[in-house]
Amino acid sequence: AFSSYVASKRHGSGGDSIVQPTFAEPSCAHQHVARTHQAEVQRLTECTFQRVLSQLQENTLGGGQLPGRGPGKVLLYYWYTRVEDPHTICGLAEGSVRVATEGINGTVGGTVLATDIYIKTMRSHTLFNTMEEEDFKSSDGGAECFSGLKVGVYEEIVPMGEFHQEVESLLSEGEPSQNTVLLDCRNFYESKIGQFSQCLAPNIRKFSYFPDYVDQNLDLFRDKKVLMYCTGGIRCERASAYLLSKEVCKEVYQLKGGIHKYLESFPDGFYRGKLFVFDERYAISSNADVISECRYCSAPWDQYQLCTTLFCCQLVLSCPACRVAGRTACCAACQSKDLRQEEESGATGPAQIKEECECTDQRPRIPQDVP
């Protein structure tokens, strides 16, 4: 409807042209329409919607009337895709919807039939025709869940500031929230040296274990709002998709750009400690907090080094005093077998590097965090 309205004015039908010669760029005209011609676009949208409903009535209701009341749904969805001019998309949505050049994020409600039509309409659009029905997460509800129409164009569909405010609100409660989960999607050795306060940091060694962790701890997320984060945002894309597929959460949001971007915007924000990085630095910092400790003496320490035992690839937190004393291995068992492994290597040739040692064998592969 929005596009049709702009096109009709561009060609001068219905009166004066709003595009030429007043506006040199289409985007300027679209912004003008969004600001000053909302009522006309709304009327055209309603007419278009009624026409679509009439056509669907013939197919789905045998020509009967579309029920205005009855069982309803609330749809939650988001989709990252390049949107050249977000203002042209606003006419598609009714509910609470954010549109940006990076995509769309919406929560809408209506009757079962109306929400089904909404999904079909969205998926018929060229920008969203790769979406699947499963990308729209539904729950019981309806139009009555919304106080009004809130559709707008923003810089981001999940803004950094909004995530910051959500965390601020969560921490202001003091006690752990019963309605919101702040989920760290990284591995345990990453969250060990830096994390958001009051987060849930699964004690998993590999991200490939994350789906199993979710499966075995679904009650942690049931009927909750989930705010998830990782280093740069990539793991959150996969993690959020998997968590949404379980259909247990109310809402799932991810920190776009990850901790890296967050620290650029909020260096004194709610992330404390170091940020683990996958290079020889092992960590970078934006604050002086030390939240981890030496594994041997428990003194505050957050600088990783590789285990010095031959063929072990584990990271160890060993403070300078303990390193001087020779405590440089990831665990006591690893330290005691150092000499023996060197002798075996010299006798039989190069040994295979072990990815896991006895200290990782003692850790549950998938922790059970559900009480």
Secondary structure, 3 states (H helix, E strand, C coil): CHHHHHHHHHCCCCCCCCCCCCCCCHHHHHHHHHHHCHHHHHHHHHHHHHHHHHHHHHHHCCCCCCCCCCCEEEEEEEEECCCCCHHHHHHHCCCEEEEECCEEEEEEEEEHHHHHHHHHHHHHCCCCCCCCHHHCEEEECCHHHCCCCEEEECCCCCCHHHHHHHHHHHHHCCCCCCCEEEEECCCHHHHCCEEECCCECCCCCCHHHHHHHHHHCHHHCCCCEEEEECCCCHHHHHHHHHHHHCCCCCEEEECCCHHHHHHHHCCCCCEEEEEECCCCCCEEECCCCCCCECCCCCCECCCEEECCCCCECCEEECCHHHHHCCCCCCCHHHHHCHHHHHHHHHHHCCCCCECCCHHHHCCCCCCCCCC
